């Protein structure tokens, strides 16, 4: 990959903060939570590293950390390389899924705005393979869309999420298309199920630290095998 020319998807760097409440604060909280239990020269795994915003934020805050980032999209990885700039020498980017990430062991892992793209039947395997790549006690921070999946709550939250990502007064037809896309293309689970999956795949001390409209974020720690 080369960052000689600006990538064609630079707009993502502007749209993501508008769609995710408090995104920059989420990056800072992630940095603080990881740093609580990692060494100054930590090796960090980033799942869904496309775009590079969270990796850059972590690299800005921790000069001794190195990173391995994995993402299935080549275009998003090119954007990540562009975003990382001078930090690129500390980051290795891998196209693919968690199977394509190095085996580690890593001192920490992070996955922001990614898991709602992973089908339910692949969630447990993805979490298990993340745990396998972590040292015992290593922190794992993840945040993505999660809200109740029983009606009428589910429909209410789908509509709220669609509305938040558009300007006030947006065309109702546009909002309805966004709501339908969200409800059919993403895998959204209830918060309690998210936490149960973390515990079932080898994580403990699961704690909710971020709740911003339709998004939730947790920190958990790798148990002894």
Buried (B, 14 or more C-beta within 10 A) or exposed (E): EEBEEEBEBEEBBEEBEEBBBBBEEBBEBBBEBBBEBBEEEBBBBBBBBBBBBBBBBBBEBBEEBBBBBBBEBEEBBBBBBBBBEEBBEBBBBBBEBBEEBEEBBBBBBBBBBBBBBBEEEBBEBBBBBBBBBBBEBBBBBBBBBBBBEEEEEBEEBBBBBBBBBBEEEEEEEEBEEBBEEBBEEBBBBBBEEBBEBBBEBBBEEBEBBBBBBBBBBBBBBBBEE
